[in-house]
Amino acid sequence: MDAADPDLPEAAVEHISQMLKLATSKHQEAMALLGTPDPNALPRLHEVLRLLEEVELLAADAATYVETDVMKAAIKDLHQQQASVQNAIGQIQAMKARSPWATPWPWFTLIVLALLITQAIA
């Protein structure tokens, strides 16, 4: 930590440091998941959001001990990242809902066609 409160006991400073290290690790894991290509991104994005929520809890806990402008800015950035992931989840869900392949009718039609072709060949 750059500017530790001189009134904080050493154990509190160590606790804050550990929380911030864990938060940093979880944030890095979340960002790595965002960079992973995946045809079904929803489960991955939900995991990213879960990790970012854990980071938020850790950062908010650390901020109760030491409230600095850097912590406020980091938490604000984290909220923006969470909003971006939530927006991406919403867009993917809306796109899936609009897709004709999201309903059973196109699949049913393909199965019926396959059965007709199979019977015609036999």
Disulfide bonds with the S-S distance in Angstrom:
none
